[in-house]
Amino acid sequence: MPDVHIRKSLVTVEEIFHEGGPAAEVPLRRGAIVTVVRNPFAGRYVEEIAPFMDDLKPLGLQMATSLLAALGGDPRTIEGYGKGAIVGAAGELEHGALWHVPGGYAMREALGGAKAIVPSAKKVGGPGTRLDVPVTHINASYVRSHFDAMEVGVPDGPKADEMALVLVMTTGARIHARVGGLKASEIKGEDGLR
């Protein structure tokens, strides 16, 4: 399989104090890392693409570690996560699916074995395309207070022969979460759902 060629990487961290209600003593922090890589399959149909996931695994772990550092470095402070991919116009949606395993397992490893499936979004688009990356709780997908999304993108990417690979982490629930459902304090930790 081809090597992973990185053009650039961006890290963004938001601090949210309120959404119109009372200001939180500790702001919610949402962070994203986006890495733009060359798409080795751009411009042609290749039947066997799955082995490229193994090539992306070291990048996934590097990105997860970098994002965790940008959010303070303590995995115990991370409560939500998500991943995504924007595939340049000469690629296909399935190329973005190559990020499922390397991105998801890297975050689980960096966070000490988180149990919930890492939600994902992907699309094909040109430079400046934005992607809403879904977020759920790291240990129980049914924790409603942590259902969120973070919008990400790269001003000059992805170019037609590139992919923008994304990881997102958050430090808690939506800042004014109050619509009920399973609470983080009620997680049983049996199956990644509850």
Backbone torsions as a table, in degrees:
resi	resn	phi	psi	omega
1	MET	NA	156.4	-179.9
2	PRO	-68.7	157.6	173.6
3	ASP	-72.2	161.3	176.0
4	VAL	-90.1	117.1	179.8
5	HIS	-105.9	115.2	-178.4
6	ILE	-94.4	131.1	173.3
7	ARG	-94.7	-42.1	-179.3
8	LYS	-163.8	164.4	177.3
9	SER	-140.8	140.9	179.3
10	LEU	-127.0	140.3	174.4
11	VAL	-123.2	132.0	178.8
12	THR	-127.4	134.7	174.8
13	VAL	-129.3	127.0	175.8
14	GLU	-106.9	146.5	169.5
15	GLU	-119.9	121.4	-176.5
16	ILE	-112.1	115.8	-179.0
17	PHE	-91.1	-34.7	177.0
18	HIS	-163.8	164.4	176.6
19	GLU	-123.4	36.2	-179.1
20	GLY	109.1	-15.7	177.7
21	GLY	-97.6	-160.5	-179.5
22	PRO	-65.4	143.3	-179.9
23	ALA	-70.7	137.6	178.2
24	ALA	-78.5	145.1	175.6
25	GLU	-65.1	-38.5	177.3
26	VAL	-117.2	118.1	-177.5
27	PRO	-69.7	152.1	169.4
28	LEU	-72.5	133.4	175.9
29	ARG	-112.7	129.4	174.6
30	ARG	-121.7	131.7	-179.3
31	GLY	-129.4	149.3	176.7
32	ALA	-138.0	144.5	170.0
33	ILE	-123.1	132.6	179.3
34	VAL	-124.1	125.5	177.9
35	THR	-120.2	127.4	-179.1
36	VAL	-96.9	120.8	-178.7
37	VAL	-124.0	158.0	174.6
38	ARG	-70.5	136.4	176.6
39	ASN	-90.6	108.5	-176.1
40	PRO	-69.5	-8.7	-178.3
41	PHE	-107.9	3.8	-176.6
42	ALA	-61.7	139.6	173.4
43	GLY	84.8	1.7	-179.2
44	ARG	-157.5	157.7	176.0
45	TYR	-90.7	126.3	175.6
46	VAL	-121.5	125.6	-176.5
47	GLU	-68.5	-49.6	-173.2
48	GLU	-100.2	95.7	-178.7
49	ILE	-110.9	-15.8	-173.1
50	ALA	-56.1	-35.1	-179.7
51	PRO	-60.5	-20.5	179.3
52	PHE	-65.1	-21.1	176.8
53	MET	-58.9	-39.0	178.5
54	ASP	-63.8	-36.7	178.4
55	ASP	-66.7	-28.7	-179.0
56	LEU	-83.4	-13.4	-176.3
57	LYS	-58.3	-46.8	178.1
58	PRO	-61.0	-36.7	177.4
59	LEU	-64.6	-41.8	178.8
60	GLY	-58.2	-46.3	-179.4
61	LEU	-66.9	-40.0	176.9
62	GLN	-61.4	-44.0	180.0
63	MET	-65.7	-44.3	-179.7
64	ALA	-61.8	-42.0	179.4
65	THR	-65.5	-42.4	178.8
66	SER	-64.7	-42.2	179.6
67	LEU	-66.8	-42.7	177.4
68	LEU	-59.4	-42.8	178.1
69	ALA	-61.1	-40.4	180.0
70	ALA	-65.4	-24.8	179.3
71	LEU	-96.8	13.8	174.8
72	GLY	112.9	-14.0	173.1
73	GLY	87.2	-7.1	-177.7
74	ASP	-102.5	109.6	-177.7
75	PRO	-61.1	-21.8	179.8
76	ARG	-68.5	-15.3	-179.8
77	THR	-89.4	-8.6	-177.1
78	ILE	-91.0	126.8	-178.7
79	GLU	-118.9	-18.2	-178.1
80	GLY	-133.9	154.9	176.1
81	TYR	-157.0	164.5	177.7
82	GLY	-166.6	170.2	-179.9
83	LYS	-147.1	165.4	178.7
84	GLY	-168.9	174.2	178.8
85	ALA	-150.8	139.0	170.8
86	ILE	-114.5	119.3	-178.1
87	VAL	-98.7	131.6	177.3
88	GLY	-62.1	162.8	-169.7
89	ALA	-62.4	-21.2	178.5
90	ALA	-88.0	1.8	178.1
91	GLY	-106.0	-171.5	178.7
92	GLU	-131.5	159.8	-177.0
93	LEU	-53.4	-36.8	-178.3
94	GLU	-62.0	-26.0	176.4
95	HIS	-65.4	-33.8	176.3
96	GLY	-68.7	-28.6	178.7
97	ALA	-67.5	-17.3	176.3
98	LEU	-62.6	-17.7	-177.6
99	TRP	-83.4	-13.5	-176.2
100	HIS	-54.5	-54.9	-176.2
101	VAL	-72.1	-53.7	-176.3
102	PRO	-64.5	-36.1	179.9
103	GLY	-74.7	-45.5	-177.3
104	GLY	-67.9	-49.4	-178.3
105	TYR	-67.4	-31.4	177.7
106	ALA	-63.5	-43.5	179.1
107	MET	-67.6	-41.3	178.1
108	ARG	-58.8	-42.8	179.4
109	GLU	-65.5	-47.6	-178.7
110	ALA	-62.3	-27.9	-177.7
111	LEU	-98.3	12.4	174.2
112	GLY	81.5	27.8	175.2
113	GLY	91.8	41.2	176.5
114	ALA	-53.6	147.1	-170.3
115	LYS	-98.5	-28.4	-173.7
116	ALA	-77.9	149.4	173.3
117	ILE	-60.3	144.0	-179.8
118	VAL	-88.4	115.1	-178.7
119	PRO	-64.6	158.2	-172.0
120	SER	-147.6	153.4	171.2
121	ALA	-141.0	150.2	176.5
122	LYS	-152.3	154.0	178.0
123	LYS	-159.4	165.9	174.0
124	VAL	-103.6	135.1	179.8
125	GLY	-170.5	170.5	-178.3
126	GLY	-95.6	-172.4	179.4
127	PRO	-54.0	135.5	179.5
128	GLY	88.3	-4.3	178.3
129	THR	-59.4	137.5	178.4
130	ARG	-105.5	149.5	-179.7
131	LEU	-134.1	130.8	172.9
132	ASP	-89.3	110.4	-178.3
133	VAL	-90.9	119.8	-179.3
134	PRO	-71.1	150.3	-178.8
135	VAL	-130.6	137.5	170.2
136	THR	-135.5	171.5	178.4
137	HIS	-62.7	145.4	-175.1
138	ILE	-71.1	-20.5	-176.7
139	ASN	-116.7	-11.8	-179.1
140	ALA	-154.9	108.4	-175.5
141	SER	-62.1	-20.2	-177.1
142	TYR	-87.5	4.8	178.9
143	VAL	-76.5	99.8	-170.7
144	ARG	-62.7	-32.8	-177.7
145	SER	-62.9	-19.6	-177.2
146	HIS	-100.5	1.2	174.9
147	PHE	-65.7	118.5	-174.6
148	ASP	-155.1	-177.5	173.7
149	ALA	-156.1	153.6	175.4
150	MET	-129.4	128.3	179.5
151	GLU	-83.3	130.8	-179.2
152	VAL	-133.6	162.9	176.0
153	GLY	178.2	172.0	179.6
154	VAL	-128.3	123.8	-176.6
155	PRO	-54.3	-37.9	-176.0
156	ASP	-114.3	27.3	-178.6
157	GLY	-158.4	165.9	0.4
158	PRO	-80.9	143.0	171.3
159	LYS	-70.9	171.1	-172.9
160	ALA	-54.8	-34.6	-176.1
161	ASP	-102.4	26.6	-177.5
162	GLU	-126.1	170.5	169.5
163	MET	-134.7	141.6	172.4
164	ALA	-105.0	114.8	-177.2
165	LEU	-100.6	135.6	-167.8
166	VAL	-129.2	139.3	167.0
167	LEU	-127.4	142.8	178.5
168	VAL	-130.9	139.9	172.6
169	MET	-135.1	149.9	176.6
170	THR	-133.7	158.5	-178.2
171	THR	-97.3	4.2	179.7
172	GLY	176.1	-165.1	-179.9
173	ALA	-74.9	167.6	171.1
174	ARG	-51.9	146.4	-168.5
175	ILE	-60.5	-31.6	177.9
176	HIS	-122.0	38.1	-177.6
177	ALA	-58.6	126.7	-178.7
178	ARG	-161.1	36.8	-179.1
179	VAL	-111.2	19.5	173.7
180	GLY	79.5	-161.0	-178.2
181	GLY	89.9	-175.3	179.2
182	LEU	-60.6	131.3	178.5
183	LYS	-92.9	152.6	177.6
184	ALA	-57.1	-34.8	-179.8
185	SER	-69.9	-12.0	-178.7
186	GLU	-102.4	5.6	-178.2
187	ILE	-62.5	131.1	177.4
188	LYS	-89.6	-28.3	177.5
189	GLY	74.3	24.1	-176.9
190	GLU	-85.2	-38.8	-169.8
191	ASP	-140.2	8.6	-177.3
192	GLY	80.7	-0.9	179.6
193	LEU	-106.7	-46.5	-176.2
194	ARG	-123.3	NA	NA
